[in-house]
Amino acid sequence: MMAILRYGLHQPAGIAILLRLGLLGGNLAVLLGLAMRLGLDGFGGLIVLWGLALVAATCLGFGGPLALLARLGDGAGMHPQAVIGLCLFWPMLAACGAALGLGLLWPDLPWLAVLAMAVAVNLASCLGSILRVLGSIHLSMALRDFAPLVVLGLAGLLAADPVAILWLAALGLGVVCLGAAGLVWRHPQRRMVIGPDRPQAGFAKDLWATAVLGMGLAQVDIILGGQFLTPEQIGVYALLRRLANLVALPVAVATWLSAGRISAAHAARDTAALQSASDAGARIALLPGLGLAAGVLLALPLLPLWLPDMPRPGLVLPVLLVLLGGTLVQLAFAQGVSVATLTGRGHLAALARLAGLGTYLGACLGTVVLAAPLDPLGNALAYALATSLCAGLLWLWLWRSMGIDTLARPRRRLGWRMS
């Protein structure tokens, strides 16, 4: 067992998974700290605004993070003006317009703070994609997946009002992004993918739709569920979602590590290499994810120690089991979105996510029609069903249209060798 562990730690995937585990563990600690400082009521209000900011970031981003990853990763590169437009100019312009429109439609929500946070989150994601293409895999993961919540936690130490926390977090993340932009500018390989001789790429509509629907599906149970559940309930539910998301961390690692191979195989029209890249990513994701699921269940008794005033503790285990089940289904189909978005079939991922959103909304509408209150367990069931349907549909459509099987299997070929 120790030999396997030592072998894994010397592999890029093993190091990336450990780093990702540390990042998500840090994110979970930040959320638990915010819940303790603000109380479950205040934390529930903040987490709904945070979910709105994440969805707004993808809406304002015009698919920038995915477009940068795909276009810079396939060797074509991009003109600096196009990169700046996707990272900052167009999102800021869209945020100004959205602030006017949303302020008239829903004046009670703090849209300026939400949209400022959204612009900062999108910028961090775009810079993370550029750093990934330039080879800084670990730094890109830290910037995209760790920095936003860290600055949110630091802002929570300085303020107690959710709106003030968002403003401070947006400012802090902007400072972090300024430093990351400096690293990109001074990177020795930047001119190989970003230069005046590179094409002026426009918006990638399919990637934009995929990103918006993906983030919408990832946050719909927090945003819409927050309208049915009490602030305390949605606060606890958000923490359980974060625990379940720990299981999915190998999926993100697999995406980052296999993106270059998938893009290159597609550019070369090499179906065998594309299947091999998908298989490699699937192997990275599956077994570590199963181990993390067991670890989450073993760590569950520690949650009441952090939050002794948690409402209805008897619902915690059923809700977490349902969320874990949905996450494990996503784990099994881990490479579907990567293959679709990096091979010009982003519309398939968008349609699958749209079907998932429709499933969740239909389940919520059913509870309204039946006059049954939506509780955390019902919210978890609706969300797990929606994400599972999305993953299964995308796998089926990719198999039929490309002949690529993105289903993860423990040993499609020998991944670990013991001596």
Summary of the structure (lengths in Angstrom):
residues: 419
radius of gyration: 20.7
end to end distance: 11.3
largest distance: 67.2
contacts: 1521
relative contact order: 0.12
helix: 81%
strand: 0%
